[in-house]
Amino acid sequence: MRDYKEEIQDYLTHEVETIRALDVNAINSALNLLEEAFERESTVYIFGNGGSSATASHFQNDFNKGVSEHTEKKFRFHCLNDNVATLMAISNDLGFENVFRQQIIGRLRPGDIAIAISGSGNSPNIINAVEYAKEQGTKIIGITGYDGGKLKALSDVSLHAPVNSMQIAEDIHMIFDHLMMSTFCKTMAGIEHLTK
């Protein structure tokens, strides 16, 4: 039997070091932006590629069901990467770089928020959508890894995992989701067990 314990410990150590380096003030700012959107009943558009698309879907589930099942008012998350037919049509007809931007053109309302997820922070289709959203006055929560890339610079609130590993960055991105979901379950619905 092969001994993987050194590799396991290295990964876990790196993960813990990254968690300790997270910006708590930025997470607090993101929570406040999302709470304001909740109170206004604004839409939160969320999107990402690859593993980040799975994270975006998970966010939508955790807020639209996980938190909202316990509250009278509801979160209104809309995940732009969940409709395969729409993704394929836009990619085929207008190019993959427009796959997210095209879905928000003419749909953003004052008070809506966009959450863009990109490990590198430089995915062209993410940046294209974020630049359009900013032109409309939409607040951006950017979720990134590595050095944050263009997305970090464009974000009103940057949830940044300062690590040069896509795997650990994506782990941290899910921590952002579950941390914020658990916080809202406690503060909005009085559910304690999710945070203990």
Buried (B, 14 or more C-beta within 10 A) or exposed (E): EEEEEEEEEEBEEBBEEBBEEBBEEBBEBBBEBBBEBBEBEBBBBBBBBBBBBBBBBBBBBBBBEBBBEBEEEBBBBBBBBBEEEBBEEBBEEEEBBBBBBBBBEEEBEEBBBBBBBBBBBBBBBBBBBBEBBBEBEBBBBBBBBBEBBBBBEBBBBBBBBBBEBBBBBBBBBBBBBBBBBBBBBBEBBEBEEBEE
